[in-house]
Amino acid sequence: MRLAFISDIHGNLPALDAVLTDIATRHIDATYHLGDLVGYGPWPNEVIERIRAEGIAGIAGNYDTTVALGHDTCGCQHDDPRHKVLSAASYRWTSAQVTPSNRRFLASLPFRLDLRPLGGHAAGPAVILVHGAATLNTVYWREDRNDRFCRKMIARLGARDGDAILFGHTHKPWTRTVDGRVLINTGSVGRPKDGDPRGSYALLEVGPEGLDIGFPRVTYDVARAAEAIVAAGLPTELGVFLKTGGSL
């Protein structure tokens, strides 16, 4: 079975459209999202509505949860004071834009989703989806996390040998195996932070012999997204961030 996983779209409709078009060429059995549909980008409602129209099941990211529940901040972590200011401005704008219907949809998204691609009554790996980590969707499961942290998250999720755990939140794609559990960060569709402005998602092929993992990158109209950010009254730097793949 071939599965696609998209995460951290962040209100970037051109990136989402391009990634879904790419997925459609790959004979995928199902697509899932790992949250953060909104935030930073100028199309929060349009992204939610595209996900709903496509029937793409998924989970809540930290931005989705905080907007849905009316929190004061998105729960994002920023070392740079300027990024913190931009994040706050984006959160205020997004919270004001999301419609009541879409807010209810965000509130309905589960924290985690467990898949059995080879069937619920057959041997085969489970695929476990969370946004950030097993404890909170605001916690960053970065590539440099040590094995002790990873084992704690694996135990919390109940993952067994051969299972896969997928997440996003850091906006950087990577994979690693710890004690036979395959960890996969999908990267970000709409706001990459790894220096590559192209949208990122994860492909996972699940078969009797194991897992095959890929991270396609998809070019989209970044200039259109940056111009729409300015037109919406959001900070110009958010468009610069898209063009550079993660820097101002």
N, C-alpha and C positions, 0 to 999 in steps of 0.2 A: 504494500500500500504506500502511495506517495502522498505526503502531506505538506502543505505550505503554512508557515507561521509568520504573521506580520505583527509588528509592535511599534509603539511610540510614533504614531502617525502625526500627532500634535497639530491637528487642524490644517494640514497641508494637503489639500485636495488634488493638485496636479501630481504630487508624488504618489498618492494613493491610487489615482487612476492609472498611472504608468505601471506601478507594481502589479495591480490586478490584471492589466493587459498582458504583462509578462507571464504571470501565473497561468493565464488562460492558454498560453502556447505550450505548456509543459505537461498536459495530461495529468493534472492533479486530481486525487480522489476527494480531498476536502481541504478547506482553508480555515484557519482559526486566527483570532486576534488575541494579543496579550496585553491590551489596555493602553492607556494614555491616548485615547482618540482625540482629545482636545488639548488646548493650551499652546501658546506661542504663535500658532498659525491663524490666519484670518478666516478660515472656513470651519469653525467647530460644528455648526449645525449640519452643514453639507456633508462633512465626513461621517457624522453619526448616521445621517439619513442614507448615505451610500452603503455603509456597513449593514444597516437594517434591511435595505432593499435587496442586498446580495444574500441575506440570510447567513452571514458569517458569525458563528458562535464565538464567544470569548469571555474574557475576564476583565475585572476592573483594574486600571492603573491608579496610581496615587492621585493623578490629576482628575481622573474621572470621579473618584470617591470624594475628593475634597470639594469639587464643584457641585456634585450632586447633593452633598450634605450641608453646603453653605459654610464651610470652614473659612478661617481668615487667610490661610495661605495654602499653597499646593503641597506643602511638606517636602519640597525639593531641597537639595543640599548644594550649596555653592560656596567655594573657597574664595572666589573673586567678588569683592563688594559690588562691582558694576553688574556682574551677572545676577546678583541678588536683587538689585534694583530693577533690572529688566524683567526678571521672573515675577516680581510683585506687580509690575505694571501689566504684564501679560495676564496674570491671574485675575486682576480686577476687571480687565476688559472681557476676558472669556466668561467670567461669572455673570457679567451683565448681558452677554449675548445669547447664551444657551437658553433655548425655549423650555417652558415647563414640561412639555412632552418628552423632549430629549433629556432633560434633567432626570425625569423618572426612569427613562431607559438606562442612564448611567448608574442610577441607584440600584437597578435590578441586576447588574452584572455581578457574578459570583467572585469570590476571592481566588479560588483555584478551580481547575477543571482537570479531571482524570480521564484519559482515553485508553481504550484497549483496541488498537488498530487491527489486531489479528483475531478479534472476537473475544467476548467476555468469558467464554467457557473453554478457550483453547490456550495452550501454552504460548507464551510470547511476551514481549516487553510491554509494560505500561508506559504511557507518555503523560507526564504530569506538567501542567501549566500553572505558573504563577507570574506575577508581574515583576516584583523586586526580589523578595526572598520568602522563605517559608513562614516567617514570623509577621512581617508587615510589608505592604507594597511600597513603602517609602525607603526600605533598606536596600542598599546597593550591593548586589552580588558581583563585585568586580573580578576581573581576571586574576588580580594579584592577591585575592583572598587565600589564606593558607588552608591546608587540608583540614585543620581542626574546625574552622568555620564551615567548610563544605560538609564535613561529616555531621555537624550539628544540624544543618539545614536538611541533609539527606534523611537523617533519623526523624526529624520533625515531620517530613513528608511521607515517611514510610516507604521510601523507594527501595527496591530490591535489586540484586545483581542483574544487570542487563537492561534495567529501566533507563528512560531518558527523562531529564528535567529541563524544561525550557522556560526562559524568562527574558526580560528586556531591561528597561529602566536606565541602564548605563549608556545606551545608544552606541555601543561598540560590540561588533560581532566577534564571538570566540567560542571554542569548544575545548573540553578537557574531560578526562575520565578519572574519577576518584573511586577506588574500591569497586570497580566494575559498573558504577553508575555514570552515565554519560550526561555531562552538563553542557547546555547549549544556550548561548545568548544570541538572540536573533539580530541584534543591531536595531537600527531605527529606519523606518520607512521615510519619515518626514523631517527628521532633525538629527542626522548623523553627527557624531563627535569624534570620528577617527581620522579626520583630515580628508575624507573622500565625500564630496557632496552628493553622490548618487545614493538613491534609496537602497536600503538593505533589508533582506528578509531571509528566512531559513527554509531550506527544503530538507525533508526527512523521509527517507525511504525505509520502511520497516518490513523486514522479511524474516523467514525462519532462521536465516544465518546471521542476522544481526541488523545493524543500522548503518545507513549511508547518509552523510550529512553534507550539505552544500550551502553556500551563502551567495546567491546571485546579487549583483549590483545593477541598478536600473537608472538610466539617465532620464531626467524629467526637466520640465521648463522651470528652472530655478529662478530665472529673471522674472517670470510671471508671478511666482510666489513672493519674491522680494518686493515687487511693485505693489502687489495687493496688500502686503503688510503695511506699507507706508500709506496707501489709500484708506486703509481701515483706521488709521490714527495710532497704530502701534509703533513702538520705537524702531527707527531705521536699522539699528544694530542687529535686530532680529533677522533681517534680511541678509545682512553681511554674514551672520553666523551660518546661514544656509549655503551661501556661495562658497565659503571657505571650508565647510565641513567641520565646523566646531570652534572657530576663533573669531574675535572681533577685530 
